[in-house]
């Protein structure tokens, strides 16, 4: 699931009916001041921030300097909207913005930029088919399920156990080449099955997984699909062309 943080004043523009942010696997947060924006990002570690340079509160330079210097916080992509002046554009660059857009904003171009973010993010967390038995634990109860697919960010499991978004599970399983993966995760989405089936598919996001296990999963995904990623989502921010 992609987490997006937007300035409250941009909500009418960004959350229109055809907005890519209305995807079921995108969670949107809002902030009315730069101070609130920083607080939300610290708490949620969002994937994308779309804001205005002149948001009230602490200056944009102060807030984004903190974000770009933080080891976990700097992984975010930043889109800033400002006035079409040389000074304001330069301020946006000093904030570390990946994309700079000027007012009046072209809605069509904005939608393209937002869709590009979601498309790249999806590609970077690409999942491949994996059908193995998982030994799980939920509310101190053991259960067995099967995987449907897997990525370095999480996996899709199939089970008749009733799970809800936000609930935590522990699990272990073996990759086809023999590596044992032990991790903890959180339910982030539910995929309803056809009528008459007692099983449902649940999207699980890793919340605690050893780096060597994640590396083994990454190697498996690349081997199966032949993709060569230049960076994983947790290594550097997604980059967009500047205006």
N, C-alpha and C positions, 0 to 999 in steps of 0.2 A: 504494500500500500504506500502510495506517495503522499507525503505531508506537505501542504502548501500553506504559507502564511501571507496574507494580503492586508494592505492598509484598508481600514473600514471605508474610507471615502471612495475606494476603487471597487467596492463590492458590486454596485449596479452595473459597472462596465465589465467586470470579470466573470460575474455569475449569471450571465444571460442564458436563455434556454439552450442555445447551441454551444455553450462553453465546454471545452474539453475537461474543465475542472468538475463537471457534473458526473464524471465517470464514477462507477460504484467503488473503485479501488483508490479514489483520491479523497483524502480528508483535508478539509479547508478550515484554517483558523484565521481570525481577524484581530487587528490591533488598531487602536485609534491614536496612539502616540508611539514615539520611538522607544520610550522606556518599556511600554507594554510589549512592543515587538521583540525587544531583547529578552524580556522575561519569558515570553512564550517559546522563543527559539531555544533558550536554555533548558526549558522543561521538556520540549517535544523533539528537539533536534530535527527540524523540518528539512525537506529536500529543496524547496524553492521559496524564496521571498520575493514578492512583488509589492513595491512600495513607492511612495513619493518622496522626493528629496526634501520637501518642506514639511514633513510630518511634525506635529508639535512635540514638545518635550526636549530631551537631549538632542544635540545636533546629530545629523546623519553620520558625519565624519567620526564622532565619538563612538556611536553605537556600532557602526560597521568595522571600525578599527578593532574593537573588542572581539567582534565575531571572526574577523579574518585572522586574529592572533590566537584564538582558542583552538586547541588541537581537535576537539570534537565539533565545535561550532563552525569552523571554516569549511566544512565539507559541503555547505549549502551553495546553491546557485542563486544569484541576486539579479533581479531586474528592477531598475530604478526609472521612474518617470519624472521628468523635470521640464522647466521652461527651455525654449530653443535659443539659449544664449551660450556663448563660449564659456563663461564663468561657471554656469550651472552644470554644463557637460563635464567640465574639468573636475568639479566637485564630485560628480558621480564616479569618475575614474578613480579619484582618491579614495572613494568608498569601496573600491574593489568590485564594482558592478560588472557582471558578465554581459549584460544587455542594457543599453540606454535608449529610452524612447522619449520623444518630446511631445508636448501638448501643442495643438490638439492631437490626441492619439488616433491613429488610423485603426478602427476596430478590426478590419480584415487582417492587417499585418500583425496586430496583437494576437489574434486567434492563431495565426500561423506560428508565431513564436511560442505560444503556450503549447500547441500541439507538438511542436518540435521537442520541447522539454519532455513531455510525457512519452513520446515515441523513443527518444534516446534512453530515458530511464527504464522503459520496458525492455529495450534491447540489452541494456547492461545487466538486467536481472533475469535474462532469458532462462526459461525452464526447459528441461528435456524430460522425456518419458523415463520413469523409473518405477518398476513394479516389484517391490520387495516388502517383506513382512516387517512391521515395526512393533517393538515391545514398548508400550507406552504406560504412563502413569498419570492419573488425573484424580485430584482430590484424595490422594493416598490410596487409590484403587488402581490395580494393574489392568491393562486391556491390550488387545492385539488389534492392529489395523493394517492396511496396506497403503503404500504410497502410489500416487498417480503420476506426479512429476516432481522435479526438484530443481533448485537453483542455489546460488551462494547466499541468497537472502532468506529463503524459506522453502516450503514444500506444500504440496496438496495431498491430503490424506483422505482415505475413504473408511468410514466406520459407522456402525449403528448406535454409537454412544452419543448422547445428546450434548453438544457443546455450544457455547455462546461466545460471541465476540468479546475479547478482553480476558477470557479465561486462560490460565496457564497450563501447559502440559509439559511433561518430561518424556523423552523417548530415546531409544537406541535402535540402530539397524546397521546392516552391513552393505556397503557399496559392492557392486558386482566384482570388483577386483580384490575384495577381501578386507578393505579398511572398515573398522568399526567406528561408527559415528554416535557419540553421546552428546545430547544437547537439551536445552530448555527452549520453549517457544510460547508464543501467544497466538490465540485464534484471532485472525483479523477479518475473515470473511467466510460466509457460508454459501455453498453452491447447492441449490436444491436439486434433488434427483427426480427421475420420472415417477409418476404415480405408481404405487404398488411396491416400491422399493423401501426397505427399512434403513438403507444406508444413505448417508449424505457425505459430500466432500467438503472439507474444511481447509481454508488457506491458513497455513501456520507460518508466522514470522519468527526467525531465531531471535531469542533474547540473550542467550548465553551459549556459545559454541567455541570450542578450541580453535585457534587459528590454523593448526595443522589439519584439522578436520575440514575446515572451510576451504583450505587450499586443495585438499583431495577432491572435494565436491567440485571446485572450480575446474580442476584438471579433467574430471569426468565429463562435465558439461562441454568443455572445449573439445574433448575427444569425440563425443557423440555428435556434435553439431558442426565442428570444424571452425568455430568462430574464434577470431583473434582480437580480443578487446584491448584497447590502448590503456584503459584504466578501469578499475572496478568502482562501483558507487561509493565505497567507503574509503577511497584513496584520494580523490580530488574532485572538485566541483565540476558539474557539467558546464561546458562553455558554449556560448551563443555568439554569433557575429554581432559586433557593435553597430549601432545606427550610423 
